[in-house]
């Protein structure tokens, strides 16, 4: 994903926590446990599958209040993005602390540093800090479109022509007229 990739984050809280500690771990790609979770989150949000995970960021909180709105700035090697798809398919997936839920967060493309070959993105996480993966997703993110595509894939057009060369006394019918 590039040796210069970066992540920067902040969180807005109602009160300042006392004796709070944030521990941040970042690794290239994803763990096996995260692989299935990222796939589940993507398909639940209407995407077809995860094309790739650039890196995963796990933020562990101690004595830290739940929630708050987090803002993240992430960068990744531009060639990693183009090798899988394009910037429009770049998202961040958030896995909740209890690992029971997750969400796909939209990225806002900021700019490309052509000297360092990095694309920079901004991300808002309304449910705070947790585990995040910078991912490339396939599909539209519209669950209704998946249903429509599935239904249209199983419904074939009628073969009924609507005309009869013989009489209408035939007892077999090939189906209703129309589509």
C-alpha positions in Angstrom: 0.0 0.0 0.0 3.1 2.2 0.0 5.7 2.9 2.6 4.4 6.5 3.1 0.7 5.8 3.7 -0.7 7.6 6.7 -3.6 8.0 9.1 -4.5 10.9 11.3 -7.7 11.1 13.4 -9.5 13.2 16.0 -12.7 12.7 18.0 -15.2 15.2 19.3 -16.6 14.4 22.8 -19.0 16.1 25.2 -16.5 15.8 28.1 -12.8 15.4 28.4 -12.2 11.8 29.8 -9.9 11.4 32.8 -7.1 8.8 32.7 -8.1 7.8 29.2 -5.7 6.0 26.9 -5.9 5.4 23.1 -3.8 2.7 21.6 -3.5 2.7 17.8 -2.3 -0.3 15.8 -2.0 -0.1 12.0 -1.1 -3.0 9.7 -1.1 -3.6 6.0 -4.0 -5.6 4.7 -6.3 -7.3 7.2 -6.4 -10.2 9.6 -8.3 -13.4 8.8 -10.9 -12.5 11.5 -11.4 -9.1 9.9 -11.6 -10.5 6.4 -15.0 -12.1 7.0 -16.3 -9.1 9.0 -15.3 -6.7 6.2 -17.1 -8.9 3.7 -20.2 -9.1 5.8 -20.3 -5.4 6.3 -19.9 -4.7 2.6 -22.6 -7.2 1.4 -25.0 -6.0 4.1 -24.5 -2.4 2.8 -25.3 -3.5 -0.8 -21.8 -4.0 -2.2 -20.9 -7.1 -4.1 -17.6 -7.9 -2.4 -14.3 -6.4 -1.0 -11.8 -6.0 -3.8 -9.0 -5.3 -1.3 -8.0 -3.9 2.0 -5.1 -1.4 2.0 -4.6 -1.4 5.7 -6.4 -1.8 9.0 -6.4 0.6 11.9 -7.4 -0.7 15.3 -8.0 2.0 18.0 -8.3 0.5 21.5 -9.8 2.7 24.1 -9.3 2.6 27.9 -11.4 4.8 30.2 -12.7 6.4 27.1 -16.4 7.3 26.6 -18.4 5.5 23.9 -19.5 7.5 20.8 -18.3 10.8 19.7 -17.8 11.8 16.1 -14.4 10.9 14.7 -12.8 12.5 11.7 -10.1 10.7 9.9 -7.6 11.5 7.2 -6.1 8.6 5.4 -3.7 8.2 2.5 -2.7 5.3 0.4 -0.5 4.7 -2.6 -2.2 5.9 -5.7 -1.1 2.8 -7.7 -2.8 0.5 -5.1 -6.1 2.2 -5.8 -5.7 2.1 -9.6 -4.6 -1.6 -9.5 -8.0 -2.5 -8.0 -10.5 0.0 -9.4 -10.6 3.8 -8.9 -11.1 6.5 -6.2 -14.9 6.2 -6.5 -14.7 2.7 -5.1 -12.5 3.6 -2.1 -14.3 3.5 1.3 -13.6 2.9 4.9 -15.3 0.1 6.8 -15.8 0.4 10.5 -16.1 -2.6 12.8 -17.7 -1.8 16.1 -15.8 -2.5 19.3 -18.1 -5.5 20.1 -17.5 -6.7 16.5 -21.3 -7.3 16.2 -22.0 -4.4 13.8 -20.3 -2.4 11.2 -20.8 0.2 8.5 -19.4 1.5 5.3 -18.2 5.1 5.5 -17.9 7.3 2.4 -14.5 8.8 1.7 -14.0 12.3 0.4 -11.1 12.5 -2.0 -8.9 15.5 -1.1 -5.9 15.4 -3.4 -3.0 13.4 -4.8 0.6 14.0 -3.9 2.3 13.1 -7.1 5.8 13.3 -5.6 4.9 10.7 -2.9 2.3 8.9 -5.1 -0.4 9.1 -2.4 -4.1 9.8 -2.6 -5.5 11.6 0.5 -9.1 11.0 1.8 -11.2 12.5 4.6 -13.7 10.3 6.5 -16.3 11.1 9.1 -17.3 8.3 11.6 -20.5 9.3 13.4 -20.1 6.3 15.8 -16.6 7.2 17.0 -13.4 5.3 17.0 -12.9 1.5 16.6 -11.4 -0.7 13.9 -11.2 0.7 10.4 -10.2 -0.7 7.1 -9.4 1.4 4.0 -11.0 -0.7 1.3 -11.9 -0.9 -2.3 -15.5 -2.2 -2.8 -17.3 -3.7 -5.8 -20.9 -2.8 -6.6 -23.1 0.2 -6.0 -23.9 0.1 -2.3 -27.6 0.0 -3.1 -29.2 -3.1 -1.6 -32.4 -2.5 -3.7 -30.3 -2.6 -6.9 -29.0 -6.0 -5.9 -32.6 -7.2 -5.4 -33.6 -5.8 -8.8 -30.7 -7.4 -10.5 -31.4 -10.7 -8.8 -35.1 -10.7 -9.8 -34.4 -9.6 -13.4 -31.9 -12.4 -13.7 -34.5 -15.0 -12.8 -37.5 -13.6 -14.8 -37.4 -14.4 -18.5 -39.5 -12.5 -21.0 -42.7 -14.3 -22.1 -42.6 -16.4 -25.2 -46.2 -15.7 -25.9 -46.5 -13.9 -29.3 -50.1 -12.6 -28.8 -51.3 -13.9 -32.2 -52.9 -17.2 -33.2 -52.9 -18.8 -36.6 -55.5 -21.4 -35.7 -58.7 -21.0 -33.7 -58.9 -19.9 -30.0 -60.2 -23.3 -29.0 -56.8 -24.6 -27.8 -56.9 -25.6 -24.2 -53.1 -25.0 -23.6 -52.0 -21.4 -23.0 -48.4 -20.3 -23.1 -49.1 -17.6 -20.6 -50.4 -14.1 -20.4 -49.6 -11.5 -23.1 -47.2 -8.8 -22.2 -43.9 -8.6 -20.4 
